[in-house]
Amino acid sequence: MNKFRRVVLDNNLVVSRMISSRGVAVRAFDLAYGNCVLLTSAPIVEELRGVVERSRFDRYVGLSARREFIDRYVAAAKSISIQHEVTECRDPKDNKFLELALSGAADAIVTGDGDLLCLNPWRGVAIVSPAEYLAQAE
């Protein structure tokens, strides 16, 4: 039984799933997508939409398919209005994931980012790698 009900997926997992059909990050994305309330916010969606426009992903999947994937992901996720400002991450660009977790009462953040992983646990939120998420959620 998945103990994580409300989950924030770092954009690196979303992009990994967008361009690939296998791997630990893909399995973690698929498990969360099928079994959890996925949380997102306007700043995270904005970053994600910018990332999918990058031409370096053309060799994996076409631009229209990337946009469609993100549209489906955003539609499936619960959009949270950010209520808390956070400045605790050593990489300020990652604070938006902490803000979302706090504002959305997340159980976990799933990420491969060391700047976030080093905070685990953070204010009652588990911050776990895709492999750790799979081990704890499957």
N, C-alpha and C positions, 0 to 999 in steps of 0.2 A: 504494500500500500504506500502510495506516495505521500510522504509527510509534508511535502511542500505544496501548498494549495495555491498560493499567490506568488508568482515568480516574475522577476525582471531578467530578461535575457539581454546580455551585452550585445551591441551591434555586431561584434565579431562573429558571434554564433549565427545571427540572422544571415549575415553575408556568407558564411560558410555553407549554410543550408541552401542558399540561393544558387551557389555555383557548384555544389557537389551533392552526390546522393549517398555518400558513405563517409565513415570516420566517426570518431568519438563526439565531436561537436555536433555533427548531423544527428546522431542518435539522441544526444541530449536535447537538441531542439525538438525533434519529433516527439519525444516522450513528454516534454513540457507542453508542446502545442496540443497534444491530444488529451492531456490529463489535468491541466492546470488553468487557472485564470492568469493569462499573460498580461502584464502591465506595461503601459507605455505612456509617453508624455510628448507634448509638442516639441520640446527641444531635441528629444531623442529621435522622433520621426523626421524632423528637419535634417539632422545629421545623417540619418539613414538614407533619406532621399538624395542627399548630396553625394554620398558614397556610391550609390548605384549608378550615378551618371558617369563615373570614371571609365574611361576607355579601356583601362587595363583589364576590365572584366569581359570585354567583347569576345575574347577567345574562349570563354566558358559558356556564356549565354548572351543572347541578343538584348539590346537595350529595352525593347518593348516587353520582353519576357521578364526582365529584371524589375521594371516598373510594375508590371502586373503582380509579380510575387510580393513586392512590398505593399501594394494596395491590399492584397488578400491578408497579409500579415497584420497590417494596421486595422483592417476591418474586424479581424478575429480578436485583437487585443483590446483590453479595457483602457481607455484613455483617462489618465489621472491629471487633475489640475494640481500643480505643484504648490504646496502650502508651506513647505519648510526650505529655507536656504541652508545649504551645507557647504563648508569649506575645509573639510577634514582630509580629503584625499591629496596625496602629494602631487598628483597630476590634476590640476584644476578642471581640465576638460572632462574628467570622470566624475566630478561631483554631481552631475545631472543624474547619474544612475543611483547614487545614494539618496538624492532628493526624491526621486521617484519611489524608491523602496520605502522611505520614511513616510511620504505623503500617501502612498497606496497600501500601507500596512503589509508589505511583502514579507513572505517567509524566507525567501532566498533571492540572491543575485547569482546568476550563472555566468561566469566570465573566464576568459583565459588571460586577463590583464593582471599582471603582477601588482600594479598600483592599487587595484581593488582587493585582490586576494590577500594582500598583507594585512588588511584590516579585519579579517575574519576572526571571530564574529564581531559584528558592528551593530550596536544598539538593538540587539535581539534578532538581527537579520543574519542568516548564514550567507557567507560569500564563498562560493565553491567553484572549483573548476568543472568543466563538463564531465570528466571522469568521476570526480567526487559526487557530482549530482546523480549520475547514473548509479553509482554504488549505493547511495542513500535512498534513492527514489524507486529503484526497480524492485 
